[in-house]
Amino acid sequence: MKKAAILKVSGRVQNVGFRYHTRKTAEEYAISGFVRNMPDGSVYIECEGEEENLDRFILWCQQGPSWARVDHINIQNAPVQGYEGFQVK
């Protein structure tokens, strides 16, 4: 069953390749949606996929790549949008 979420990731998550590693990880887990930097220094992610894959993707987002530092992640359930692929915006 498909599931969707909106994530807001805070910490040292900009200028460390976080968005590009997020896209790579999303592709590995067959997650669609997008990621973008926000003016407040956080990263915003809309993501959807099969429930088990989405849970694994969200778990990865709670850590991010090794050189990032995730201090906080806000996770909200969202309606499935039908995204195709995963984009860096």
N, C-alpha and C positions, 0 to 999 in steps of 0.2 A: 504494500500500500504506500502510495506517495504521501510525503509529509513535507511541510515547508517551515522555515524559520527566518527570523530577522535577528542578526547579531550586531552588537556594537562592542568592539574590542578596544580597550584602553590600555595604555602603557607605552613602552618604546616600540611602536608598531608602524611608524612612518620612517621612510629613508633607510629601511633595513631589508627591503625586498619582500615584505610581508604579503603584499597583494599578489605578486607573481608566484610566490610559493603557495598561496591560497588557491590560485587558479590551477596550478599543477596538482595539488592534493585533491581539489574538486574533480578534476578530470580522472584521477586514479579511482575515485569512489563513485563515478558517474553522477556527480552532483551538477545541477544547472543553476544559473543565477548570475550574480555579479558581485564585485567588490570595489569599493572606492574609498579614498582618503576623505576625511571630513576636516573642516576648518579648525575644529577644536583639538586636532592631533590624534583622533581616534580613527578606526577603520570600520566602515559600515558594510555588512554583507547580507544580501538576500540569497537564500539557498533553498533548494528543494531536491528531493530524490527519494529513493526507497528508504523506509524508516531505519533499517539497520545501517545502511551506508551513510545516511544523514547523521545518525548518532555518532558514528566514527569520525565523520568530518568535523562535527562540532567539538568532539573531544580533542582533535588535532588543533582546532582554532584556539582552544583554551591554553595551548602551549605555544603554538606558532613555530617558526623556524628557530634554530638554536641561538641565533644572535639577536632575536627579538626578546622583549620582556612583556608578557601579558600580566597586567596588574588587576584587570577586571573585565568580565565579559557579561553583557546583558543579553539574555536569550528570550525571544518572544516567539510564540507560535504564530503562524501566518497562513493565509489561504494559498493554495497552490496556484501559481500564475501561468504555468506552462512554458517556462523559459526554455530556450534551446541553447545548449552549450553554456560555458561559463566565461564571463568577460571581466576584464580589468577596465575600470572606468577612471 
